[in-house]
Amino acid sequence: MANVRKISAEVTSVLKHSNEVCTLILRPLEPLPRFHPGQFLHLSLEAYDPTRQWPESRVFSIASSPLRSSSLRITLAVKGKYTRRMFDEIRQGSIVFLKLPYGDVSFEPNGRDKVLIAGGTGITPFVSFLEYILDVGVRAPVMLFYGVRSRDLIIYHELLEECSRKLELFSKLVFVENVPESDPEYQRGKLDIETILSRVRDAQGSDFYLSGPPLMIKSFEATLMAQSVTREQIFTDQWE
Amino acid sequence: MEDSENLRREIIALTKKYYDSKFGSKKFEKGRDKVFYAGRVFDENELANLVDSSLDFWLTEGRYSEQFQAKLAGYLGVSDVTLVNSGSSANLIALSALTSPKLGSRALRPGDEVITVAAAFPSTVSPIVQLQLVPVFVDIELGTYNIMPERIRQALSPKTKAIMLAHTLGNPVNVDSVMEIVKERELWFVEDNCDALGSTYDGKLTGTFGHISTVSFYPAHHITTGEGGCVATNDENLARIAKSFRDWGRDCYCSGGENNTCGRRYSQQFGTLPYGYDHKYVYTHIGYNLKMTDLQAAIGAAQVEKLPSFVKARKANFARLYKGLARFEESLILPLATPKSDPAWFAFPISVRNNSRFSRKDLVSHLENNRIETRYLFCGNLLCQPAFQNIERRVIGDLSNTNFTMENTFFVGVYPGLTEEHIDYVIEKFEEFFKTL
């Protein structure tokens, strides 16, 4: 993990996906430290005074490629009072305070097959990686399984389409709970680990990355391990 | 009550005024003022930063540490700089990091061999001994005072796992030769850059070739924080391990005053601890507490801004002194920059040739009597030092050049606190000495 830096950033764009989820584009006002796909940052609404403790903040996955460091992207989901404040108060032109990078989860674009499993806004830690492999290419298969309740909750749709178009070794299956059965683009229903495993050509030769609701992670982890996938093959992105 | 920010501004302004009064420029008086071999060089900015930091009363790593780290990392072009309380601690941490179980089969284990030199400052070699590794001593070249590149291969054995070398007095080791073997044998290279911050080899800064490198900020060095040092690396895994060894061996990487920056403070499994045991108190290494204070980092943050000008001054002083002493080469071995290097010289090493009509003691006494400070080349042959006489080691050859430097080598200063007037005075005193022969 590179030296953590505390910097300010200007919000250059706010894209509201729903009344609880939005994506922010941030322009760092100071040099960014090196970060890797899969790492995360702390964001605070309060001005950081370096002579005092870091103010109240929340954690967000960095959802942009480290090679596109003129801006940072994050997706914010309302989880409590502070994230509600963030959702309501952050506008284009707002100044926010960040500290980064954090996190041990990292993705190596080559090497073993990767199975990315994302529930809802859990897609965000994978977005940085997907954008990164669009930049540098990938030499091992990457499969994304992404589950949402309804089609309008699919975020980063364009990026996923771009990956499908440009990356030969990339494939995706999007699970949508409320979608007509006739829609060929999506798998109807909840994210299902059995279906996922049936699509993975070599589970023992793959690394599994799980991100989403804690219960989903716990249950998928247990199923994977019951299927002889080792703990070393499973990477989870979850915060308390 | 006055606003604290206004008071702070007033205090800083007064501090700068105090600097002018207390430390403002003084004219050099030949024969009366000492020509030091090294010393701290600073202006009102270091003093202002130090006072500013004291007014924060943060004390442990804080905003100035972050600033200093970022500036140093930027200067060296590395991802990670970990501040410690001395260059010696930096060496201990750097080598300890390579013993981490997190490195799996590449971790150094007791009995593994580390190639180094005996013409060294002790804390380049001490960590090897302290970590129950075995130093393998190779002789040095005269002139560069660095490891003899052609002898490194002779030192290899199945137990060789690392090379740990200092760039002697700022003069880079022959990096090409070292790296060729490091790559070929998959060895670790620990680069003790304590005396060489700002030196380059083949156009690249020293301290950026090794897997991990160290810097000292003792006042004699290129920049100072009083006591202090750092470990630098571009390997984020090694950086995290180094930080753990520095911070009691703990696994948690939160800075002082922070909690749960990883977001998994109570939800991880370590050892046989209960699941979710507070990550703040999980120890994955047998570590130390070797942190720097923010007061020191405040000085460093101002010093690092001066580093390019310091490096330039060191080179200029060296060049002027070299030109002035070149005529005495028949009796003196003058310093020789390693091929492809551009050293930011720590000092100006001189060896008295065997066939000279005088001894090192004669010349050094003359200089010291004229208030020109001199130093021997650190430990001479480390293996002659009481503490090192009986250590487990291997020695390649007879270390004749190392022994020669122990008997005949000394150095004088070229640090940025010296002006052309100082250097000319030193040359004058050499001339005077040779006239009396």
Interface residues (C-beta under 8 A of the other chain):
Chain A: M1 A2 N3 V4 R5 K6 P31 P33 R34 F40 H42 P50 T51 Q53 W54 V59 K99 Y102 G103 D104 Q238 W239 E240
Chain B: D56 W58 G62 R63 E66 Q69 A70 A73 G74 S79 D80 V81 E236 A239 R240 Y253 S255 G257 E258 N260 T261 C262 G263 R264 R265 Y266 S267
